[in-house]
Amino acid sequence: MNRKLIIILGPTAVGKTDYSIEMALKYDSPIISCDSRQIYKEMSIGTAVPSAEHLAAVQHYFIHSHTVTELYTAGKYEVEALDLINKLFDQGHETLVMAGGSGFYVDALVNGLDDFPSADLKLRDELMRRLKEEGVEELRLELKALDPESYETIDIANGQRVVRALEVCLMTGKPFSSFKTAEKKARDFEIEKIGLTRPREVLYDRINRRVLQMIDEGLVDEVRSVEQYRELAALQTVGYKEIFDWFDYQNGLVSTEGWGPTSPGDGPVTSLDRAIELIQRNTRHYAKRQLSYWKRDKDIKWLEL
């Protein structure tokens, strides 16, 4: 098979951008992003979109290609990415480079997701209402009881992911994770997956420093600019949620009254320093879940940077 897709994956902050650009230049390929947040044009700093220099070095697809006001799913990504890949191969490319950290998007592209049940919009609306009123913590505890495997592998800080997994569990009476065992679809090109890793202490240090860099680059102002959309699924993500919670405290919408060290949850976010601390911690947790998710994939060739 002459056509090959190389997928560069790995945890957040591991160095996928620099590595994928090296690969793209080697193969004279554009880069197809498979990041579920970098697709949104309103979100740049908090999603670590490649720099202007990186974007100028190599053509990128699925970066700032959609708006947060559109509901975007892994199923849509499968369709759109496959269409793009086939067009690029038809234009003469023999090797294409894909890069990103969204395991569900990678699975959608590689294996297909058509066997998932269709959405129950009434149930989803009810779960989204609960997400808004009760917060993600209650929903993910419910998911943990119904489907421990999904709880351990999906981004449980992402309200949209939790709602979708819980929706499928409640609709079908089966764990969301059980629908990932369907026979994979055939693709008419070769797929090679390269997973990037670093020693844990190095990765965690990179995460902590990148969060501080995001703050220096203006993350607070970016979050403020999308505050009107904060209830949308796209904004239920690490780096935005923590700062929204700080805004709520500043605006007097939450208080420390009745909360103590033994109270459940993290409590009110009373300062920017506390928001930064939570973003760093939650990003480290997310990186750990990403690695857990990919451990099951025996096709990944791991490379420690």
Secondary structure, 3 states (H helix, E strand, C coil): CCCEEEEEECCCCCCHHHHHHHHHHHHCCCEEECCCCCCECCCCCCCCCCCHHHHHHCCEECCCCECCCCCCCHHHHHHHHHHHHHHHHHCCCCEEEEECCCHHHHHHHHHCCCCCCCCCHHHHHHHHHHHHHHCHHHHHHHHHHHCHHHHHHCCCCCHHHHHHHHHHHHHHCCCHHHHHHCCCCCCCCEEEEEEEECCHHHHHHHHHHHHHHHHHHCHHHHHHHCHHHCCCHHHCCCCCHHHHHHHHHHCCCCCCCCCCCCCCCCCCCCCHHHHHHHHHHHHHHHHHHHHHHHCCCCCEEEEEC
